[in-house]
Amino acid sequence: MTDQAIAARLFALIEPFNRKGLALSADTHFANDLELDSLTVMDLVANIEDEWDINMPLNMLPDLETVGQVADAVAKLKG
């Protein structure tokens, strides 16, 4: 799966959590832009793990602040 395909699918997974209706990009910040709380982030992580059949280590999550960083992490975990 290409990086563009991962990003496109990730945007689709994030959209239900995008209550502000922001245009999503690789630079979209989960906390600052989307204002997601920790419980919502965990729901999103569960959806991402299910979508790509991966496990995102909990110690990795604090470093994943933007959509682009999550897309990169998914690509590495799938690799």
Residue frames as a rotation matrix with the C-alpha (Angstrom) as fourth column:
MET 1
0.586 0.810 0.000 0.00
0.810 -0.586 0.000 0.00
0.000 0.000 -1.000 0.00
THR 2
-0.178 -0.676 0.716 1.43
0.632 -0.636 -0.443 3.38
0.754 0.374 0.540 -0.97
ASP 3
-0.822 -0.181 -0.540 1.91
0.543 -0.537 -0.646 6.28
-0.173 -0.824 0.540 1.42
GLN 4
-0.831 0.556 -0.011 -0.81
-0.514 -0.761 0.395 8.17
0.211 0.334 0.919 -0.46
ALA 5
-0.146 0.792 -0.592 -3.23
-0.057 0.591 0.805 5.25
0.988 0.151 -0.041 -0.09
ILE 6
-0.385 -0.057 -0.921 -2.47
0.864 0.330 -0.381 5.01
0.326 -0.942 -0.078 3.63
ALA 7
-0.967 -0.012 -0.256 -3.03
0.113 -0.916 -0.386 8.75
-0.230 -0.402 0.886 4.07
ALA 8
-0.605 0.790 -0.103 -6.30
-0.536 -0.308 0.786 8.67
0.589 0.530 0.610 2.10
ARG 9
-0.012 0.597 -0.802 -7.65
0.359 0.751 0.554 5.78
0.933 -0.282 -0.223 4.17
LEU 10
-0.604 -0.286 -0.744 -6.46
0.794 -0.137 -0.592 7.45
0.067 -0.948 0.310 7.37
PHE 11
-0.944 0.321 0.082 -8.34
-0.316 -0.946 0.072 10.63
0.101 0.042 0.994 6.42
ALA 12
-0.206 0.916 -0.345 -11.48
-0.330 0.267 0.905 8.53
0.921 0.300 0.247 5.97
LEU 13
-0.087 0.121 -0.989 -11.02
0.750 0.662 0.015 6.93
0.656 -0.740 -0.148 9.40
ILE 14
-0.837 -0.309 -0.451 -10.49
0.535 -0.633 -0.560 10.31
-0.112 -0.710 0.695 11.05
GLU 15
-0.745 0.514 0.426 -13.46
-0.046 -0.676 0.736 12.01
0.665 0.529 0.527 9.38
PRO 16
0.236 0.902 -0.361 -16.10
0.467 0.220 0.856 10.73
0.852 -0.371 -0.369 11.88
PHE 17
0.166 -0.275 -0.947 -13.98
0.974 -0.103 0.201 12.27
-0.153 -0.956 0.251 14.68
ASN 18
-0.814 -0.506 0.287 -13.57
0.569 -0.795 0.211 15.58
0.122 0.335 0.934 12.80
ARG 19
0.028 0.916 -0.400 -16.38
0.945 -0.155 -0.288 17.46
-0.326 -0.369 -0.870 14.55
LYS 20
-0.036 -0.120 -0.992 -15.00
0.083 -0.990 0.117 20.82
-0.996 -0.078 0.046 13.44
GLY 21
0.808 0.415 0.418 -15.12
0.391 0.153 -0.908 19.86
-0.440 0.897 -0.038 9.75
LEU 22
0.289 -0.799 -0.527 -11.49
-0.513 -0.594 0.620 20.83
-0.808 0.091 -0.582 9.16
ALA 23
0.800 -0.216 -0.560 -9.74
-0.475 0.343 -0.810 20.05
0.368 0.914 0.172 5.91
LEU 24
0.802 -0.493 0.337 -7.38
0.017 0.583 0.812 17.23
-0.597 -0.645 0.476 6.86
SER 25
0.650 -0.702 -0.291 -3.72
-0.500 -0.106 -0.859 17.21
0.572 0.704 -0.420 5.86
ALA 26
0.260 -0.658 -0.706 -0.53
0.523 0.711 -0.470 15.51
0.812 -0.247 0.529 6.97
ASP 27
-0.727 -0.608 0.321 0.07
0.134 -0.583 -0.801 18.48
0.674 -0.539 0.505 9.27
THR 28
0.262 0.888 0.378 -3.30
-0.410 -0.252 0.877 18.25
0.874 -0.385 0.298 11.03
HIS 29
-0.806 -0.560 0.189 -2.63
-0.338 0.174 -0.925 18.01
0.485 -0.810 -0.330 14.77
PHE 30
-0.336 0.711 -0.617 -4.90
0.534 0.684 0.497 15.68
0.776 -0.163 -0.610 16.74
ALA 31
-0.225 0.226 -0.948 -4.95
0.953 -0.150 -0.262 17.67
-0.201 -0.963 -0.181 19.98
ASN 32
-0.694 -0.151 -0.704 -4.61
0.200 -0.980 0.013 21.26
-0.692 -0.132 0.710 18.75
ASP 33
-0.883 0.315 -0.348 -6.57
-0.458 -0.413 0.787 21.16
0.104 0.854 0.509 15.48
LEU 34
-0.381 0.755 -0.533 -9.11
-0.020 0.570 0.821 18.38
0.925 0.323 -0.202 15.99
GLU 35
-0.345 0.157 0.925 -9.29
-0.882 -0.391 -0.262 18.79
0.321 -0.907 0.274 19.77
LEU 36
0.332 0.403 -0.853 -9.49
-0.167 0.915 0.368 15.03
0.929 0.021 0.371 20.33
ASP 37
0.396 -0.177 0.901 -9.41
-0.918 -0.045 0.395 13.84
-0.030 -0.983 -0.180 23.93
SER 38
-0.589 -0.785 0.192 -7.50
-0.785 0.612 0.096 10.75
-0.193 -0.094 -0.977 25.01
LEU 39
-0.213 0.590 0.779 -10.55
-0.059 0.787 -0.613 8.47
-0.975 -0.177 -0.132 24.91
THR 40
0.793 0.504 -0.343 -11.37
-0.316 -0.140 -0.938 9.54
-0.521 0.852 0.048 21.36
VAL 41
0.080 -0.863 -0.499 -7.75
-0.995 -0.042 -0.086 9.02
0.053 0.504 -0.862 20.33
MET 42
-0.662 -0.314 0.681 -7.87
-0.458 0.888 -0.035 5.48
-0.594 -0.335 -0.732 21.70
ASP 43
0.361 0.845 0.394 -11.05
0.030 0.411 -0.911 4.80
-0.932 0.341 0.123 19.68
LEU 44
0.745 -0.149 -0.650 -9.28
-0.654 -0.352 -0.669 6.10
-0.130 0.924 -0.360 16.58
VAL 45
-0.356 -0.933 0.050 -6.20
-0.924 0.360 0.132 3.98
-0.141 0.001 -0.990 17.32
ALA 46
-0.318 0.325 0.890 -8.42
-0.123 0.917 -0.379 0.89
-0.940 -0.230 -0.252 17.64
ASN 47
0.770 0.633 -0.079 -9.95
-0.113 0.013 -0.994 1.66
-0.627 0.774 0.082 14.24
ILE 48
0.389 -0.727 -0.566 -6.50
-0.919 -0.265 -0.292 2.11
0.062 0.634 -0.771 12.70
GLU 49
-0.563 -0.607 0.561 -5.27
-0.677 0.728 0.109 -1.17
-0.474 -0.318 -0.821 14.20
ASP 50
0.084 0.694 0.715 -8.34
0.070 0.712 -0.699 -2.99
-0.994 0.109 0.011 12.87
GLU 51
0.803 0.270 -0.531 -8.05
-0.436 -0.343 -0.832 -1.43
-0.407 0.900 -0.157 9.42
TRP 52
0.339 -0.775 -0.533 -4.44
-0.825 0.026 -0.564 -2.49
0.451 0.631 -0.631 8.87
ASP 53
0.919 0.060 -0.390 -4.29
0.099 0.922 0.374 -5.50
0.381 -0.383 0.841 11.24
ILE 54
-0.175 -0.977 0.121 -1.44
0.179 -0.152 -0.972 -3.96
0.968 -0.148 0.201 13.24
ASN 55
0.614 0.245 -0.750 -0.71
0.781 -0.050 0.623 -3.23
0.116 -0.968 -0.222 16.88
MET 56
0.276 -0.492 0.825 0.45
-0.004 -0.859 -0.511 0.25
0.961 0.138 -0.239 17.71
PRO 57
-0.255 -0.440 -0.861 2.63
0.838 0.344 -0.424 0.12
0.483 -0.830 0.281 20.83
LEU 58
0.731 0.625 -0.276 1.33
0.670 -0.581 0.461 2.41
0.128 -0.522 -0.843 23.57
ASN 59
0.185 -0.734 -0.654 4.78
0.538 -0.481 0.693 3.91
-0.823 -0.480 0.305 24.07
MET 60
-0.644 -0.373 0.668 4.67
0.762 -0.241 0.601 5.07
-0.063 0.896 0.439 20.42
LEU 61
0.220 0.926 0.308 1.44
0.943 -0.282 0.174 7.06
0.248 0.252 -0.935 20.77
PRO 62
0.520 0.017 -0.854 2.78
0.480 -0.833 0.275 10.17
-0.706 -0.553 -0.442 22.56
ASP 63
-0.522 -0.812 -0.259 5.11
0.159 -0.391 0.906 10.79
-0.838 0.432 0.333 19.61
LEU 64
-0.658 0.368 0.657 2.27
0.742 0.169 0.649 10.66
0.128 0.914 -0.384 17.06
GLU 65
-0.499 0.400 -0.769 0.85
0.309 -0.747 -0.589 14.18
-0.810 -0.531 0.249 17.13
THR 66
-0.303 0.358 -0.883 -0.08
-0.779 -0.626 0.014 14.71
-0.548 0.693 0.469 13.47
VAL 67
0.761 0.635 0.133 -1.90
-0.392 0.614 -0.685 12.76
-0.517 0.469 0.716 10.80
GLY 68
0.574 -0.615 -0.541 1.33
-0.627 0.094 -0.773 12.50
0.527 0.783 -0.332 8.81
GLN 69
-0.445 -0.752 0.486 3.19
-0.888 0.303 -0.345 10.98
0.112 -0.586 -0.803 11.75
VAL 70
0.063 0.556 0.829 0.46
-0.513 0.730 -0.451 8.36
-0.856 -0.397 0.332 12.15
ALA 71
0.902 0.248 -0.353 0.56
-0.422 0.333 -0.844 7.58
-0.091 0.910 0.404 8.43
ASP 72
0.082 -0.960 -0.266 4.35
-0.802 0.095 -0.589 7.10
0.591 0.262 -0.763 8.65
ALA 73
-0.477 -0.222 0.851 3.93
-0.799 0.512 -0.314 4.83
-0.366 -0.829 -0.422 11.69
VAL 74
0.553 0.735 0.391 1.31
-0.426 0.653 -0.626 2.71
-0.716 0.180 0.674 9.91
ALA 75
0.750 -0.322 -0.578 3.61
-0.549 0.183 -0.815 2.33
0.369 0.929 -0.040 6.90
LYS 76
-0.326 -0.932 0.156 6.48
-0.853 0.219 -0.473 1.21
0.407 -0.288 -0.867 9.15
LEU 77
-0.327 0.261 0.908 4.33
-0.668 0.615 -0.418 -1.21
-0.668 -0.744 -0.027 11.13
LYS 78
0.770 0.638 0.019 2.87
-0.399 0.505 -0.765 -2.67
-0.498 0.581 0.644 7.91
GLY 79
0.387 -0.704 -0.596 6.33
-0.881 -0.090 -0.465 -2.89
0.274 0.705 -0.655 6.30
